[in-house]
Amino acid sequence: MEQNLLTTKQAMEYFQVKDSRTIKKFIKQGLKCIPIGSKDYRFDKRDLEEFIEHLKELAQQEMIQIYPVKRKAKCKTVNIDYEKLRINRELNKVV
């Protein structure tokens, strides 16, 4: 079985990013890779697709947490004793 491994540059083109630091950030987030030397990596295309699905799931979870479904707020009713209010007005009248 022949595997076509992508270089870091090809992975950058696949993700449509301009900087290899983004790829390194993805590796820290869980992107599977094969290290070649100390600075270069090789990627399997299936792993890139799985990582994209993982990012979509994370984004969906964040969206649900950030924007929860709003529930109707309960109205607070204010109990007003109109008789006490009338008596207070009468007592506080300036003659």
Gaussian input, Z-matrix of N, CA and C with variables (Angstrom, degrees):
# hf/3-21g

backbone

0 1
 N
 C     1     B1
 C     2     B2     1     A1
 N     3     B3     2     A2     1     D1
 C     4     B4     3     A3     2     D2
 C     5     B5     4     A4     3     D3
 N     6     B6     5     A5     4     D4
 C     7     B7     6     A6     5     D5
 C     8     B8     7     A7     6     D6
 N     9     B9     8     A8     7     D7
 C    10    B10     9     A9     8     D8
 C    11    B11    10    A10     9     D9
 N    12    B12    11    A11    10    D10
 C    13    B13    12    A12    11    D11
 C    14    B14    13    A13    12    D12
 N    15    B15    14    A14    13    D13
 C    16    B16    15    A15    14    D14
 C    17    B17    16    A16    15    D15
 N    18    B18    17    A17    16    D16
 C    19    B19    18    A18    17    D17
 C    20    B20    19    A19    18    D18
 N    21    B21    20    A20    19    D19
 C    22    B22    21    A21    20    D20
 C    23    B23    22    A22    21    D21
 N    24    B24    23    A23    22    D22
 C    25    B25    24    A24    23    D23
 C    26    B26    25    A25    24    D24
 N    27    B27    26    A26    25    D25
 C    28    B28    27    A27    26    D26
 C    29    B29    28    A28    27    D27
 N    30    B30    29    A29    28    D28
 C    31    B31    30    A30    29    D29
 C    32    B32    31    A31    30    D30
 N    33    B33    32    A32    31    D31
 C    34    B34    33    A33    32    D32
 C    35    B35    34    A34    33    D33
 N    36    B36    35    A35    34    D34
 C    37    B37    36    A36    35    D35
 C    38    B38    37    A37    36    D36
 N    39    B39    38    A38    37    D37
 C    40    B40    39    A39    38    D38
 C    41    B41    40    A40    39    D39
 N    42    B42    41    A41    40    D40
 C    43    B43    42    A42    41    D41
 C    44    B44    43    A43    42    D42
 N    45    B45    44    A44    43    D43
 C    46    B46    45    A45    44    D44
 C    47    B47    46    A46    45    D45
 N    48    B48    47    A47    46    D46
 C    49    B49    48    A48    47    D47
 C    50    B50    49    A49    48    D48
 N    51    B51    50    A50    49    D49
 C    52    B52    51    A51    50    D50
 C    53    B53    52    A52    51    D51
 N    54    B54    53    A53    52    D52
 C    55    B55    54    A54    53    D53
 C    56    B56    55    A55    54    D54
 N    57    B57    56    A56    55    D55
 C    58    B58    57    A57    56    D56
 C    59    B59    58    A58    57    D57
 N    60    B60    59    A59    58    D58
 C    61    B61    60    A60    59    D59
 C    62    B62    61    A61    60    D60
 N    63    B63    62    A62    61    D61
 C    64    B64    63    A63    62    D62
 C    65    B65    64    A64    63    D63
 N    66    B66    65    A65    64    D64
 C    67    B67    66    A66    65    D65
 C    68    B68    67    A67    66    D66
 N    69    B69    68    A68    67    D67
 C    70    B70    69    A69    68    D68
 C    71    B71    70    A70    69    D69
 N    72    B72    71    A71    70    D70
 C    73    B73    72    A72    71    D71
 C    74    B74    73    A73    72    D72
 N    75    B75    74    A74    73    D73
 C    76    B76    75    A75    74    D74
 C    77    B77    76    A76    75    D75
 N    78    B78    77    A77    76    D76
 C    79    B79    78    A78    77    D77
 C    80    B80    79    A79    78    D78
 N    81    B81    80    A80    79    D79
 C    82    B82    81    A81    80    D80
 C    83    B83    82    A82    81    D81
 N    84    B84    83    A83    82    D82
 C    85    B85    84    A84    83    D83
 C    86    B86    85    A85    84    D84
 N    87    B87    86    A86    85    D85
 C    88    B88    87    A87    86    D86
 C    89    B89    88    A88    87    D87
 N    90    B90    89    A89    88    D88
 C    91    B91    90    A90    89    D89
 C    92    B92    91    A91    90    D90
 N    93    B93    92    A92    91    D91
 C    94    B94    93    A93    92    D92
 C    95    B95    94    A94    93    D93
 N    96    B96    95    A95    94    D94
 C    97    B97    96    A96    95    D95
 C    98    B98    97    A97    96    D96
 N    99    B99    98    A98    97    D97
 C   100   B100    99    A99    98    D98
 C   101   B101   100   A100    99    D99
 N   102   B102   101   A101   100   D100
 C   103   B103   102   A102   101   D101
 C   104   B104   103   A103   102   D102
 N   105   B105   104   A104   103   D103
 C   106   B106   105   A105   104   D104
 C   107   B107   106   A106   105   D105
 N   108   B108   107   A107   106   D106
 C   109   B109   108   A108   107   D107
 C   110   B110   109   A109   108   D108
 N   111   B111   110   A110   109   D109
 C   112   B112   111   A111   110   D110
 C   113   B113   112   A112   111   D111
 N   114   B114   113   A113   112   D112
 C   115   B115   114   A114   113   D113
 C   116   B116   115   A115   114   D114
 N   117   B117   116   A116   115   D115
 C   118   B118   117   A117   116   D116
 C   119   B119   118   A118   117   D117
 N   120   B120   119   A119   118   D118
 C   121   B121   120   A120   119   D119
 C   122   B122   121   A121   120   D120
 N   123   B123   122   A122   121   D121
 C   124   B124   123   A123   122   D122
 C   125   B125   124   A124   123   D123
 N   126   B126   125   A125   124   D124
 C   127   B127   126   A126   125   D125
 C   128   B128   127   A127   126   D126
 N   129   B129   128   A128   127   D127
 C   130   B130   129   A129   128   D128
 C   131   B131   130   A130   129   D129
 N   132   B132   131   A131   130   D130
 C   133   B133   132   A132   131   D131
 C   134   B134   133   A133   132   D132
 N   135   B135   134   A134   133   D133
 C   136   B136   135   A135   134   D134
 C   137   B137   136   A136   135   D135
 N   138   B138   137   A137   136   D136
 C   139   B139   138   A138   137   D137
 C   140   B140   139   A139   138   D138
 N   141   B141   140   A140   139   D139
 C   142   B142   141   A141   140   D140
 C   143   B143   142   A142   141   D141
 N   144   B144   143   A143   142   D142
 C   145   B145   144   A144   143   D143
 C   146   B146   145   A145   144   D144
 N   147   B147   146   A146   145   D145
 C   148   B148   147   A147   146   D146
 C   149   B149   148   A148   147   D147
 N   150   B150   149   A149   148   D148
 C   151   B151   150   A150   149   D149
 C   152   B152   151   A151   150   D150
 N   153   B153   152   A152   151   D151
 C   154   B154   153   A153   152   D152
 C   155   B155   154   A154   153   D153
 N   156   B156   155   A155   154   D154
 C   157   B157   156   A156   155   D155
 C   158   B158   157   A157   156   D156
 N   159   B159   158   A158   157   D157
 C   160   B160   159   A159   158   D158
 C   161   B161   160   A160   159   D159
 N   162   B162   161   A161   160   D160
 C   163   B163   162   A162   161   D161
 C   164   B164   163   A163   162   D162
 N   165   B165   164   A164   163   D163
 C   166   B166   165   A165   164   D164
 C   167   B167   166   A166   165   D165
 N   168   B168   167   A167   166   D166
 C   169   B169   168   A168   167   D167
 C   170   B170   169   A169   168   D168
 N   171   B171   170   A170   169   D169
 C   172   B172   171   A171   170   D170
 C   173   B173   172   A172   171   D171
 N   174   B174   173   A173   172   D172
 C   175   B175   174   A174   173   D173
 C   176   B176   175   A175   174   D174
 N   177   B177   176   A176   175   D175
 C   178   B178   177   A177   176   D176
 C   179   B179   178   A178   177   D177
 N   180   B180   179   A179   178   D178
 C   181   B181   180   A180   179   D179
 C   182   B182   181   A181   180   D180
 N   183   B183   182   A182   181   D181
 C   184   B184   183   A183   182   D182
 C   185   B185   184   A184   183   D183
 N   186   B186   185   A185   184   D184
 C   187   B187   186   A186   185   D185
 C   188   B188   187   A187   186   D186
 N   189   B189   188   A188   187   D187
 C   190   B190   189   A189   188   D188
 C   191   B191   190   A190   189   D189
 N   192   B192   191   A191   190   D190
 C   193   B193   192   A192   191   D191
 C   194   B194   193   A193   192   D192
 N   195   B195   194   A194   193   D193
 C   196   B196   195   A195   194   D194
 C   197   B197   196   A196   195   D195
 N   198   B198   197   A197   196   D196
 C   199   B199   198   A198   197   D197
 C   200   B200   199   A199   198   D198
 N   201   B201   200   A200   199   D199
 C   202   B202   201   A201   200   D200
 C   203   B203   202   A202   201   D201
 N   204   B204   203   A203   202   D202
 C   205   B205   204   A204   203   D203
 C   206   B206   205   A205   204   D204
 N   207   B207   206   A206   205   D205
 C   208   B208   207   A207   206   D206
 C   209   B209   208   A208   207   D207
 N   210   B210   209   A209   208   D208
 C   211   B211   210   A210   209   D209
 C   212   B212   211   A211   210   D210
 N   213   B213   212   A212   211   D211
 C   214   B214   213   A213   212   D212
 C   215   B215   214   A214   213   D213
 N   216   B216   215   A215   214   D214
 C   217   B217   216   A216   215   D215
 C   218   B218   217   A217   216   D216
 N   219   B219   218   A218   217   D217
 C   220   B220   219   A219   218   D218
 C   221   B221   220   A220   219   D219
 N   222   B222   221   A221   220   D220
 C   223   B223   222   A222   221   D221
 C   224   B224   223   A223   222   D222
 N   225   B225   224   A224   223   D223
 C   226   B226   225   A225   224   D224
 C   227   B227   226   A226   225   D225
 N   228   B228   227   A227   226   D226
 C   229   B229   228   A228   227   D227
 C   230   B230   229   A229   228   D228
 N   231   B231   230   A230   229   D229
 C   232   B232   231   A231   230   D230
 C   233   B233   232   A232   231   D231
 N   234   B234   233   A233   232   D232
 C   235   B235   234   A234   233   D233
 C   236   B236   235   A235   234   D234
 N   237   B237   236   A236   235   D235
 C   238   B238   237   A237   236   D236
 C   239   B239   238   A238   237   D237
 N   240   B240   239   A239   238   D238
 C   241   B241   240   A240   239   D239
 C   242   B242   241   A241   240   D240
 N   243   B243   242   A242   241   D241
 C   244   B244   243   A243   242   D242
 C   245   B245   244   A244   243   D243
 N   246   B246   245   A245   244   D244
 C   247   B247   246   A246   245   D245
 C   248   B248   247   A247   246   D246
 N   249   B249   248   A248   247   D247
 C   250   B250   249   A249   248   D248
 C   251   B251   250   A250   249   D249
 N   252   B252   251   A251   250   D250
 C   253   B253   252   A252   251   D251
 C   254   B254   253   A253   252   D252
 N   255   B255   254   A254   253   D253
 C   256   B256   255   A255   254   D254
 C   257   B257   256   A256   255   D255
 N   258   B258   257   A257   256   D256
 C   259   B259   258   A258   257   D257
 C   260   B260   259   A259   258   D258
 N   261   B261   260   A260   259   D259
 C   262   B262   261   A261   260   D260
 C   263   B263   262   A262   261   D261
 N   264   B264   263   A263   262   D262
 C   265   B265   264   A264   263   D263
 C   266   B266   265   A265   264   D264
 N   267   B267   266   A266   265   D265
 C   268   B268   267   A267   266   D266
 C   269   B269   268   A268   267   D267
 N   270   B270   269   A269   268   D268
 C   271   B271   270   A270   269   D269
 C   272   B272   271   A271   270   D270
 N   273   B273   272   A272   271   D271
 C   274   B274   273   A273   272   D272
 C   275   B275   274   A274   273   D273
 N   276   B276   275   A275   274   D274
 C   277   B277   276   A276   275   D275
 C   278   B278   277   A277   276   D276
 N   279   B279   278   A278   277   D277
 C   280   B280   279   A279   278   D278
 C   281   B281   280   A280   279   D279
 N   282   B282   281   A281   280   D280
 C   283   B283   282   A282   281   D281
 C   284   B284   283   A283   282   D282

   B1=1.4372
   B2=1.5297
   B3=1.2901
   B4=1.4577
   B5=1.5205
   B6=1.3410
   B7=1.4528
   B8=1.5096
   B9=1.3034
   B10=1.4529
   B11=1.5166
   B12=1.3188
   B13=1.4528
   B14=1.5251
   B15=1.3195
   B16=1.4575
   B17=1.5264
   B18=1.3158
   B19=1.4629
   B20=1.5221
   B21=1.3072
   B22=1.4622
   B23=1.5238
   B24=1.3103
   B25=1.4690
   B26=1.5288
   B27=1.3299
   B28=1.4635
   B29=1.5359
   B30=1.3386
   B31=1.4662
   B32=1.5309
   B33=1.3334
   B34=1.4592
   B35=1.5227
   B36=1.3213
   B37=1.4621
   B38=1.5219
   B39=1.3353
   B40=1.4573
   B41=1.5253
   B42=1.3468
   B43=1.4677
   B44=1.5231
   B45=1.3172
   B46=1.4614
   B47=1.5317
   B48=1.3321
   B49=1.4611
   B50=1.5239
   B51=1.3283
   B52=1.4601
   B53=1.5195
   B54=1.3324
   B55=1.4612
   B56=1.5222
   B57=1.3293
   B58=1.4639
   B59=1.5271
   B60=1.3408
   B61=1.4616
   B62=1.5270
   B63=1.3186
   B64=1.4632
   B65=1.5211
   B66=1.3133
   B67=1.4664
   B68=1.5252
   B69=1.3233
   B70=1.4714
   B71=1.5285
   B72=1.3326
   B73=1.4626
   B74=1.5315
   B75=1.3410
   B76=1.4620
   B77=1.5308
   B78=1.3362
   B79=1.4688
   B80=1.5262
   B81=1.3433
   B82=1.4621
   B83=1.5317
   B84=1.3440
   B85=1.4623
   B86=1.5250
   B87=1.3329
   B88=1.4536
   B89=1.5164
   B90=1.3252
   B91=1.4635
   B92=1.5226
   B93=1.3294
   B94=1.4637
   B95=1.5183
   B96=1.3381
   B97=1.4545
   B98=1.5228
   B99=1.3334
   B100=1.4597
   B101=1.5222
   B102=1.3335
   B103=1.4608
   B104=1.5309
   B105=1.3192
   B106=1.4609
   B107=1.5241
   B108=1.3060
   B109=1.4587
   B110=1.5168
   B111=1.3193
   B112=1.4605
   B113=1.5275
   B114=1.3455
   B115=1.4615
   B116=1.5224
   B117=1.3053
   B118=1.4530
   B119=1.5233
   B120=1.3228
   B121=1.4652
   B122=1.5226
   B123=1.3285
   B124=1.4578
   B125=1.5254
   B126=1.3363
   B127=1.4565
   B128=1.5173
   B129=1.3256
   B130=1.4507
   B131=1.5281
   B132=1.3263
   B133=1.4542
   B134=1.5259
   B135=1.3426
   B136=1.4628
   B137=1.5237
   B138=1.3398
   B139=1.4576
   B140=1.5298
   B141=1.3248
   B142=1.4634
   B143=1.5254
   B144=1.3309
   B145=1.4669
   B146=1.5292
   B147=1.3407
   B148=1.4654
   B149=1.5199
   B150=1.3340
   B151=1.4648
   B152=1.5307
   B153=1.3252
   B154=1.4635
   B155=1.5251
   B156=1.3362
   B157=1.4664
   B158=1.5287
   B159=1.3329
   B160=1.4682
   B161=1.5292
   B162=1.3406
   B163=1.4615
   B164=1.5223
   B165=1.3314
   B166=1.4674
   B167=1.5250
   B168=1.3303
   B169=1.4585
   B170=1.5236
   B171=1.3351
   B172=1.4623
   B173=1.5265
   B174=1.3336
   B175=1.4638
   B176=1.5223
   B177=1.3208
   B178=1.4586
   B179=1.5263
   B180=1.3314
   B181=1.4602
   B182=1.5257
   B183=1.3223
   B184=1.4586
   B185=1.5179
   B186=1.3216
   B187=1.4589
   B188=1.5211
   B189=1.3278
   B190=1.4562
   B191=1.5212
   B192=1.3309
   B193=1.4551
   B194=1.5201
   B195=1.3220
   B196=1.4618
   B197=1.5186
   B198=1.3139
   B199=1.4498
   B200=1.5306
   B201=1.3293
   B202=1.4593
   B203=1.5273
   B204=1.2875
   B205=1.4520
   B206=1.5194
   B207=1.3250
   B208=1.4525
   B209=1.5246
   B210=1.2980
   B211=1.4571
   B212=1.5125
   B213=1.3086
   B214=1.4548
   B215=1.5267
   B216=1.3089
   B217=1.4625
   B218=1.5221
   B219=1.2961
   B220=1.4541
   B221=1.5159
   B222=1.3088
   B223=1.4574
   B224=1.5182
   B225=1.3039
   B226=1.4535
   B227=1.5202
   B228=1.3041
   B229=1.4526
   B230=1.5202
   B231=1.2823
   B232=1.4592
   B233=1.5226
   B234=1.2936
   B235=1.4589
   B236=1.5228
   B237=1.3124
   B238=1.4609
   B239=1.5285
   B240=1.2829
   B241=1.4653
   B242=1.5294
   B243=1.3353
   B244=1.4559
   B245=1.5267
   B246=1.3122
   B247=1.4708
   B248=1.5234
   B249=1.3453
   B250=1.4649
   B251=1.5239
   B252=1.3208
   B253=1.4566
   B254=1.5292
   B255=1.3477
   B256=1.4691
   B257=1.5270
   B258=1.3458
   B259=1.4579
   B260=1.5287
   B261=1.3267
   B262=1.4779
   B263=1.5250
   B264=1.3005
   B265=1.4762
   B266=1.5091
   B267=1.3235
   B268=1.4530
   B269=1.5282
   B270=1.3540
   B271=1.4724
   B272=1.5307
   B273=1.3140
   B274=1.4746
   B275=1.5238
   B276=1.3458
   B277=1.4736
   B278=1.5337
   B279=1.3105
   B280=1.4581
   B281=1.5081
   B282=1.3442
   B283=1.4640
   B284=1.5163
   A1=108.37
   A2=116.01
   A3=121.33
   A4=109.30
   A5=116.42
   A6=121.49
   A7=109.04
   A8=115.20
   A9=120.41
   A10=107.93
   A11=115.77
   A12=120.61
   A13=109.14
   A14=114.70
   A15=120.67
   A16=109.64
   A17=116.28
   A18=121.35
   A19=109.06
   A20=115.74
   A21=120.37
   A22=110.46
   A23=116.82
   A24=121.06
   A25=110.44
   A26=117.14
   A27=120.26
   A28=110.86
   A29=116.29
   A30=119.55
   A31=110.67
   A32=116.25
   A33=119.92
   A34=110.40
   A35=117.34
   A36=120.90
   A37=110.60
   A38=116.73
   A39=121.17
   A40=110.75
   A41=116.66
   A42=121.20
   A43=112.14
   A44=117.62
   A45=124.62
   A46=111.26
   A47=114.79
   A48=121.36
   A49=108.35
   A50=116.23
   A51=120.45
   A52=113.82
   A53=116.77
   A54=119.09
   A55=110.33
   A56=115.94
   A57=119.75
   A58=111.93
   A59=117.58
   A60=120.06
   A61=110.87
   A62=116.62
   A63=120.19
   A64=110.04
   A65=117.05
   A66=120.75
   A67=109.80
   A68=117.04
   A69=119.90
   A70=111.07
   A71=116.50
   A72=119.83
   A73=110.36
   A74=116.71
   A75=120.84
   A76=110.89
   A77=116.71
   A78=120.31
   A79=109.83
   A80=116.81
   A81=120.34
   A82=111.06
   A83=116.62
   A84=120.71
   A85=112.30
   A86=117.85
   A87=119.12
   A88=115.71
   A89=118.68
   A90=120.98
   A91=108.87
   A92=116.42
   A93=120.93
   A94=109.60
   A95=115.81
   A96=120.55
   A97=109.62
   A98=114.45
   A99=121.82
   A100=106.04
   A101=118.07
   A102=118.93
   A103=110.89
   A104=115.29
   A105=122.70
   A106=105.92
   A107=116.69
   A108=119.55
   A109=109.93
   A110=116.58
   A111=119.88
   A112=113.38
   A113=117.29
   A114=118.91
   A115=114.76
   A116=119.25
   A117=120.91
   A118=109.99
   A119=115.20
   A120=121.58
   A121=109.80
   A122=115.54
   A123=122.16
   A124=107.22
   A125=115.00
   A126=121.07
   A127=109.87
   A128=115.38
   A129=120.96
   A130=107.20
   A131=116.57
   A132=120.42
   A133=111.63
   A134=117.08
   A135=120.03
   A136=111.05
   A137=116.18
   A138=119.70
   A139=111.24
   A140=116.70
   A141=120.14
   A142=110.62
   A143=116.96
   A144=120.94
   A145=111.00
   A146=116.79
   A147=120.49
   A148=110.85
   A149=116.30
   A150=120.15
   A151=110.47
   A152=117.14
   A153=120.52
   A154=110.01
   A155=116.88
   A156=120.39
   A157=110.45
   A158=116.26
   A159=121.00
   A160=110.23
   A161=117.70
   A162=121.36
   A163=111.33
   A164=116.45
   A165=119.89
   A166=110.80
   A167=117.04
   A168=120.83
   A169=110.99
   A170=116.47
   A171=119.96
   A172=111.38
   A173=116.00
   A174=120.08
   A175=110.32
   A176=117.55
   A177=121.32
   A178=110.57
   A179=117.02
   A180=120.67
   A181=110.88
   A182=116.84
   A183=120.46
   A184=110.67
   A185=116.72
   A186=120.75
   A187=110.16
   A188=116.53
   A189=120.26
   A190=110.01
   A191=117.57
   A192=120.52
   A193=111.75
   A194=117.18
   A195=120.19
   A196=110.88
   A197=116.52
   A198=120.94
   A199=110.22
   A200=117.35
   A201=118.36
   A202=110.49
   A203=116.18
   A204=120.73
   A205=107.87
   A206=115.52
   A207=119.69
   A208=109.61
   A209=113.77
   A210=119.92
   A211=108.37
   A212=114.60
   A213=118.15
   A214=109.45
   A215=114.91
   A216=119.86
   A217=109.06
   A218=115.16
   A219=119.26
   A220=108.71
   A221=115.89
   A222=120.87
   A223=109.06
   A224=115.21
   A225=119.91
   A226=107.66
   A227=115.85
   A228=119.23
   A229=108.57
   A230=114.50
   A231=120.51
   A232=106.88
   A233=114.92
   A234=119.45
   A235=109.03
   A236=115.96
   A237=121.10
   A238=107.55
   A239=113.79
   A240=118.85
   A241=106.30
   A242=116.30
   A243=120.88
   A244=111.96
   A245=116.34
   A246=119.07
   A247=110.44
   A248=117.10
   A249=120.42
   A250=110.50
   A251=116.91
   A252=121.55
   A253=110.72
   A254=118.02
   A255=122.33
   A256=110.70
   A257=116.24
   A258=120.33
   A259=109.98
   A260=117.95
   A261=121.51
   A262=111.56
   A263=116.95
   A264=120.02
   A265=111.18
   A266=116.56
   A267=119.64
   A268=111.71
   A269=114.96
   A270=118.37
   A271=111.70
   A272=117.29
   A273=120.36
   A274=113.56
   A275=116.35
   A276=118.87
   A277=109.20
   A278=113.86
   A279=119.58
   A280=107.00
   A281=115.92
   A282=119.98
   A283=109.97
   D1=123.70
   D2=-176.76
   D3=-96.44
   D4=128.23
   D5=178.21
   D6=-106.20
   D7=133.71
   D8=174.10
   D9=-97.29
   D10=107.41
   D11=179.66
   D12=-93.33
   D13=140.48
   D14=-179.29
   D15=-96.98
   D16=144.56
   D17=175.49
   D18=-79.02
   D19=173.72
   D20=178.35
   D21=-61.82
   D22=-40.72
   D23=179.65
   D24=-63.74
   D25=-42.11
   D26=178.38
   D27=-66.60
   D28=-35.62
   D29=176.85
   D30=-66.72
   D31=-36.68
   D32=175.96
   D33=-62.78
   D34=-40.56
   D35=177.54
   D36=-66.98
   D37=-37.89
   D38=-179.84
   D39=-63.64
   D40=-43.24
   D41=178.73
   D42=-82.96
   D43=-8.14
   D44=-178.55
   D45=58.73
   D46=49.56
   D47=175.30
   D48=-118.00
   D49=158.13
   D50=-174.59
   D51=-102.10
   D52=-9.79
   D53=-172.42
   D54=-128.14
   D55=140.29
   D56=-179.95
   D57=-72.74
   D58=-15.30
   D59=177.05
   D60=-64.12
   D61=-31.27
   D62=177.25
   D63=-65.77
   D64=-40.49
   D65=178.19
   D66=-64.59
   D67=-40.98
   D68=177.68
   D69=-64.11
   D70=-36.56
   D71=176.26
   D72=-64.69
   D73=-39.70
   D74=177.39
   D75=-63.54
   D76=-38.10
   D77=178.64
   D78=-62.90
   D79=-40.28
   D80=177.98
   D81=-66.67
   D82=-28.52
   D83=179.53
   D84=-82.43
   D85=-7.41
   D86=174.84
   D87=123.87
   D88=8.96
   D89=176.70
   D90=-68.77
   D91=127.38
   D92=-179.33
   D93=-76.57
   D94=136.56
   D95=-179.86
   D96=-151.44
   D97=166.20
   D98=174.93
   D99=-114.39
   D100=115.87
   D101=-179.99
   D102=-73.27
   D103=133.07
   D104=176.35
   D105=-117.98
   D106=109.60
   D107=-176.05
   D108=71.24
   D109=-152.06
   D110=-177.13
   D111=-98.54
   D112=-17.67
   D113=-173.99
   D114=-127.28
   D115=-6.48
   D116=-174.83
   D117=-115.96
   D118=154.02
   D119=-177.72
   D120=-136.17
   D121=159.25
   D122=171.67
   D123=-124.29
   D124=144.45
   D125=-174.60
   D126=-128.60
   D127=142.22
   D128=172.58
   D129=-90.16
   D130=138.21
   D131=-175.61
   D132=-62.01
   D133=-35.08
   D134=178.46
   D135=-63.54
   D136=-37.58
   D137=178.00
   D138=-65.38
   D139=-37.28
   D140=177.37
   D141=-64.04
   D142=-42.38
   D143=179.41
   D144=-65.43
   D145=-40.64
   D146=177.93
   D147=-64.06
   D148=-38.32
   D149=-179.72
   D150=-67.07
   D151=-37.17
   D152=177.02
   D153=-62.55
   D154=-43.16
   D155=177.57
   D156=-62.21
   D157=-39.35
   D158=177.88
   D159=-62.27
   D160=-42.79
   D161=178.58
   D162=-64.45
   D163=-37.83
   D164=178.09
   D165=-63.77
   D166=-41.95
   D167=178.76
   D168=-63.82
   D169=-42.34
   D170=178.37
   D171=-62.95
   D172=-41.99
   D173=179.58
   D174=-63.77
   D175=-38.95
   D176=179.26
   D177=-65.71
   D178=-41.69
   D179=178.64
   D180=-64.28
   D181=-41.32
   D182=178.48
   D183=-64.88
   D184=-38.25
   D185=179.59
   D186=-64.01
   D187=-39.56
   D188=179.48
   D189=-68.08
   D190=-38.78
   D191=-179.56
   D192=-72.65
   D193=-37.03
   D194=-178.01
   D195=-74.63
   D196=-42.63
   D197=-177.02
   D198=-116.73
   D199=76.56
   D200=179.79
   D201=-69.79
   D202=159.96
   D203=177.96
   D204=-68.25
   D205=125.96
   D206=-176.50
   D207=-78.52
   D208=137.37
   D209=175.86
   D210=-105.48
   D211=155.16
   D212=178.94
   D213=-67.36
   D214=132.98
   D215=179.86
   D216=-78.10
   D217=140.93
   D218=177.09
   D219=-74.95
   D220=135.40
   D221=179.27
   D222=-81.08
   D223=136.12
   D224=174.84
   D225=-90.17
   D226=123.66
   D227=179.00
   D228=-92.01
   D229=139.22
   D230=-179.58
   D231=-103.57
   D232=121.83
   D233=178.16
   D234=-86.76
   D235=117.60
   D236=-179.08
   D237=-113.48
   D238=125.68
   D239=175.52
   D240=-92.35
   D241=101.26
   D242=-173.26
   D243=-68.57
   D244=-28.07
   D245=178.92
   D246=-67.49
   D247=-43.60
   D248=177.80
   D249=-64.64
   D250=-37.67
   D251=178.83
   D252=-63.00
   D253=-41.73
   D254=179.20
   D255=-65.28
   D256=-43.46
   D257=-179.45
   D258=-64.78
   D259=-41.64
   D260=177.83
   D261=-60.97
   D262=-40.17
   D263=178.82
   D264=-65.58
   D265=-40.03
   D266=179.80
   D267=-66.66
   D268=-39.43
   D269=-178.32
   D270=-72.61
   D271=-27.51
   D272=-177.26
   D273=-93.96
   D274=8.31
   D275=179.40
   D276=-70.10
   D277=140.90
   D278=176.27
   D279=-93.99
   D280=126.99
   D281=-176.77
   D282=-98.46

